[in-house]
Amino acid sequence: MGGRVRGEKSGSNAKLLLFLLVALLGVIGWNFHRNLMAETNVPKGAFSGVKDADLDVLRAAYQSEVDALTRKGGIGLRATARNTTGGVAGGAREFARAQRAMRSTREKGYEVAEREAAIEAIEQEQARRQSVAGTPMQVFLRRAFTF
């Protein structure tokens, strides 16, 4: 009888299955390594060395400074001339006063913008930490199966 023996057919299927399994493990290993390198090559932020609890405290402190500067500084208000009936000298003094008020408001606006940028950087650092957090199994699965 010239037919195939059952053992030969199942042996070739087992070899194909073994080959596919090894190929799959190779792809998973390559992807894990690729994702691990991508995570480690992320540039360090300004707050990367700060502990989580300290980040929360720092963010709250910056937010309170922003609130205080906005409340007392009159951010968003324009300085306008009040009294220009004093002739040329009175007009010049009023112009100088309005210029000082505008400069002060502008400088306070810069301070607020700096604090808001720091708050944004802290929030980005917290979001980055949340994205890489998890149990060791979750980290492994994310690295292995995220393409």
C-alpha angles and dihedrals in degrees: 000000000000099000129117120271116239094236092060093054095048090046092056090047090051090051091050091047091049091049092050091048092051091046091050092050089049092053091047091049092048091049092047091052092046093052092044091054091047091053094048094046094058108119114250115252127222091261100039093111095051120101120246095248091049090051090058092049092046093049091050091049093051091047092052090050091051091049092048094047092047093048100047100028100061091229109190095027120113123223110235132187112265107187123017099161095098096088126244096323092048091047091051092050091048091048091051091048092050090048091052091048091049092047091050092049091048092050091049088050089055090051091051091048091051092051092046090051089052090050089051091050091050091050091050091051091049091049091049091051091049091051094055097039125103143093117310090256092052091049091049093048092047092050094044100045106030109101 
